Amino acid sequence: MMRRGLAAITLVLFGALAPDCCESASGLIENVGDIGEIVLPAGALAGALILDDREGVGQLLKAYALETGAVALLKRGIDRRRPDGGRHSFPSGHAAGAFLGATFLHKRYGWKYGTPAYAAAVFVGYSRIHAERHWTTDVLAGAAIGVGANLAFTRRRKKTILIHPSADADAISCRISIHW
């Protein structure tokens, strides 16, 4: 169920942004990276909501607040020039957001969700270097911030087994729910 929810969010966001894709492969790489910056943390949030994981939602929001605050402070404080001449290169907010989502999925729900999310996050980082919007060190710092914010707040989801007995005039039943 979580995979279908994440896939649906990805398709909606890609569909919304796809008309803006550039003519070149280089522009496409940059646009896919832009989409990944949004899809990974949004997908992590959607997954937690789909699983009714309120504790996970809280952990993700705390990590997100730390990540966005750290990125904003460092961008303003350091004001490093981008490879294309722009300002506020360090650290990469795209990489921070992507690795925030990927690391949350890994730490909270395991490698099954973390592995593809990390692959997507690495692509987001690559897209920023490829588009000459960031230096490699900007991307590495952003990734470290996204990972670090989760190390501070995110814990593995506890597996729970809930037993729901019920009875009426005709039958006695028991429903068992296992939350991973």
Secondary structure as the mmCIF struct_conf table of DSSP 4:
data_model
#
loop_
_struct_conf.conf_type_id
_struct_conf.id
_struct_conf.beg_label_comp_id
_struct_conf.beg_label_asym_id
_struct_conf.beg_label_seq_id
_struct_conf.end_label_comp_id
_struct_conf.end_label_asym_id
_struct_conf.end_label_seq_id
HELX_RH_AL_P HELX_RH_AL_P1 MET A 2 LEU A 17
HELX_RH_3T_P HELX_RH_3T_P1 ALA A 18 ASP A 20
BEND BEND1 GLU A 23 SER A 24
HELX_RH_AL_P HELX_RH_AL_P2 ALA A 25 ILE A 50
TURN_TY1_P TURN_TY1_P1 LEU A 51 ASP A 52
HELX_RH_AL_P HELX_RH_AL_P3 ARG A 54 ILE A 78
HELX_LH_PP_P HELX_LH_PP_P1 ARG A 80 ARG A 82
TURN_TY1_P TURN_TY1_P2 PRO A 83 ASP A 84
BEND BEND2 GLY A 85 GLY A 85
BEND BEND3 ARG A 87 ARG A 87
BEND BEND4 PHE A 90 PRO A 91
HELX_RH_AL_P HELX_RH_AL_P4 GLY A 93 TYR A 109
HELX_RH_AL_P HELX_RH_AL_P5 TRP A 111 HIS A 130
TURN_TY1_P TURN_TY1_P3 ALA A 131 GLU A 132
BEND BEND5 ARG A 133 HIS A 134
HELX_RH_AL_P HELX_RH_AL_P6 THR A 136 PHE A 153
HELX_LH_PP_P HELX_LH_PP_P2 ARG A 156 LYS A 159
STRN STRN1 THR A 160 ALA A 167
BEND BEND6 ALA A 169 ASP A 170
STRN STRN2 ILE A 172 HIS A 179
#
